[in-house]
Amino acid sequence: MKQQANFVIIGISAGVAVGILIASIIYCAIKWYKRHSHLRRCANERSSTTLPIRIHGLDTSVNLSASISNSNVIQGSGLIPRSAKSSWWRNHRKDHFISASGIPRYSYKDIQKATQNFTNLLGQGSFGPVYKAIMPTGGVAAVKVLASDSKQGEKEFQTEVALLGRLHHRNLVNLIGYCVDKSQRMLVYEFMSNGSLANLIYGTVQDCFYDLSMGSSGLFPECLSYLPKITKGKVHGHIQAASASVYSVNKFIHALGEEQVLSWDERLQIALDISHGIEYLHEGAVPPVVHRDLKSANILLDHSMRAKVADFGLSKEDVYDGRNSGLKGTYGYIDPEYMSTNKCTMKSDIYSFGIIMFELITAIHPHQNLMDYINLAAMSSDGIDEILDKRLVGQCNLVEVRALASIAHKCLHKTPRKRPSIGEVSQAILKIKQRRLAKEDTMSFAGDNLSQIMSRLGSQNIELSKLAGVHEGNEITPG
Ligand SMILES: Nc1ncnc2c1ncn2[C@@H]1O[C@H](COP(=O)(O)OP(=O)(O)OP(=O)(O)O)[C@@H](O)[C@H]1O
């Protein structure tokens, strides 16, 4: 009887234990399922915020967070593989908060240290100064310090970082970090060692004049003594400046050295690079982005003279939503249609790009009546030759110059819808390059043939002289 009771107790205990085991398995399974579905939901949410990017004509989605761990994910025609980014991008310190867009956030102290306490000034823009920075792992960057009185609110800044963090292309100056610290707002960009296209076309000298003449009373005495030497007839009239910084003066004096002249090949490549950058903004990014302030000062060049479009995020409301917004842009580059209707479209960017192409051809600044020269040149088929940058005369192929001028002209069409799309512009510029390459190929082929013929003739000549030698020998040694 007692034994029977023991069996019952053991049975019940075993049953309870099995029950507990089953219950805990079910509990764990439910928990795992819930966790798993949550992760899946997060992943879906994230992928819905990724940027569909066209690779070789196909639409594909690039998940930025995934691309950080897998450096080979982005390998489109113009897309930058993360592996190509500077090493500090990958090796950023753990305490750097990575925003939703995957852009590392830096503290004020980090930036202060990287810029050696904001001493190495690269330039001054309307948003504030730009400093060179050496990041902790040795990578070089450019830090744009937004003026603290900037009307950009916290939210706009964050939105901007989120937007910029999602736009990556080899022809855009990439945002690689940012700083929000108390009232400080800074943007960290990849460093472009050859500066802006405006500097390269017009020379730092002229750019310095703009810097120096921003004030109103008198030019720095140091600079005055250099005036006759440097202007070369470019800068006329009395230039006045109130408060030139030591930086401006140094830059000015430094600029007296040899001016770098962009070759025609470089200019053509720059035009193609810019077109690819805009093509990505207009036709690759979703939603499309209208730059709204395309100008030669916003085109930066890297160490190998490849051009990248900059400042595509700082002008407000530049994501085109079809609605009207305040007039943005720079005098001389603004589409007249946009000015009269206040409607900014992609075709307004095309107009500004047309102006930049004419700057590349003529080295005439839009503030120096470039439009008048363009209209004059348009009166004859070779009119553009008359306004070609003097430094290119005899140094370039005029057929190519005219072809680029003709594309640029179409971009300036009065009626926006009659202007070509950026895709069409890229194709047309590419054709100029391809035509040249094909010609070079033919010439080198012809060259090859010629050298083959010459060497064949040479060897035949040797054979003949050998024969002649034998013959002569026979004659010299008679009997
Ligand atoms: N990523 C960069 N790498 C190297 N230099 C830079 C970089 N970004 C800006 N600079 C330098 O800083 C200068 C000022 O740049 P910024 O973009 O602030 O102004 P901007 O485009 O010249 O004028 P605005 O702000 O009126 O459009 C540039 O002319 C360039 O010389």
The ligand as an SDF file (V2000), in Angstrom:
LIG
                    3D

 31 33  0  0  0  0  0  0  0  0999 V2000
   35.4040   69.1930  -48.2910 N   0  0  0  0  0  0  0  0  0  0  0  0
   36.2600   70.1910  -48.4450 C   0  0  0  0  0  0  0  0  0  0  0  0
   37.5670   69.9400  -48.6370 N   0  0  0  0  0  0  0  0  0  0  0  0
   38.4610   70.9520  -48.8130 C   0  0  0  0  0  0  0  0  0  0  0  0
   38.1220   72.2560  -48.7950 N   0  0  0  0  0  0  0  0  0  0  0  0
   36.8340   72.5740  -48.5910 C   0  0  0  0  0  0  0  0  0  0  0  0
   35.8310   71.5670  -48.4110 C   0  0  0  0  0  0  0  0  0  0  0  0
   34.6360   72.1900  -48.2570 N   0  0  0  0  0  0  0  0  0  0  0  0
   34.8780   73.4950  -48.3380 C   0  0  0  0  0  0  0  0  0  0  0  0
   36.1870   73.7480  -48.5490 N   0  0  0  0  0  0  0  0  0  0  0  0
   36.8450   75.0600  -48.7020 C   0  0  0  0  0  0  0  0  0  0  0  0
   36.1240   75.9980  -47.9490 O   0  0  0  0  0  0  0  0  0  0  0  0
   35.6450   77.0400  -48.7910 C   0  0  0  0  0  0  0  0  0  0  0  0
   34.2740   77.4710  -48.3050 C   0  0  0  0  0  0  0  0  0  0  0  0
   33.3700   76.4220  -48.5380 O   0  0  0  0  0  0  0  0  0  0  0  0
   31.8040   76.5820  -48.3270 P   0  0  0  0  0  0  0  0  0  0  0  0
   31.1710   75.3920  -48.9490 O   0  0  0  0  0  0  0  0  0  0  0  0
   31.5100   76.8080  -46.9010 O   0  0  0  0  0  0  0  0  0  0  0  0
   31.4430   77.9210  -49.0320 O   0  0  0  0  0  0  0  0  0  0  0  0
   31.2120   78.2820  -50.5560 P   0  0  0  0  0  0  0  0  0  0  0  0
   30.5660   77.1220  -51.2560 O   0  0  0  0  0  0  0  0  0  0  0  0
   32.5340   78.7350  -51.1220 O   0  0  0  0  0  0  0  0  0  0  0  0
   30.2350   79.4970  -50.4570 O   0  0  0  0  0  0  0  0  0  0  0  0
   28.6870   79.4630  -50.0480 P   0  0  0  0  0  0  0  0  0  0  0  0
   28.6140   78.9750  -48.6590 O   0  0  0  0  0  0  0  0  0  0  0  0
   28.2810   80.8700  -50.2120 O   0  0  0  0  0  0  0  0  0  0  0  0
   28.0140   78.5240  -51.0100 O   0  0  0  0  0  0  0  0  0  0  0  0
   35.6540   76.4650  -50.2100 C   0  0  0  0  0  0  0  0  0  0  0  0
   35.8360   77.4440  -51.1760 O   0  0  0  0  0  0  0  0  0  0  0  0
   36.8250   75.5080  -50.1610 C   0  0  0  0  0  0  0  0  0  0  0  0
   38.0090   76.2000  -50.4580 O   0  0  0  0  0  0  0  0  0  0  0  0
  1  2  1  0
  2  3  1  0
  2  7  2  0
  3  4  2  0
  4  5  1  0
  5  6  2  0
  6  7  1  0
  6 10  1  0
  7  8  1  0
  8  9  2  0
  9 10  1  0
 10 11  1  0
 11 12  1  0
 11 30  1  0
 12 13  1  0
 13 14  1  0
 13 28  1  0
 14 15  1  0
 15 16  1  0
 16 17  2  0
 16 18  1  0
 16 19  1  0
 19 20  1  0
 20 21  2  0
 20 22  1  0
 20 23  1  0
 23 24  1  0
 24 25  2  0
 24 26  1  0
 24 27  1  0
 28 29  1  0
 28 30  1  0
 30 31  1  0
M  END
$$$$
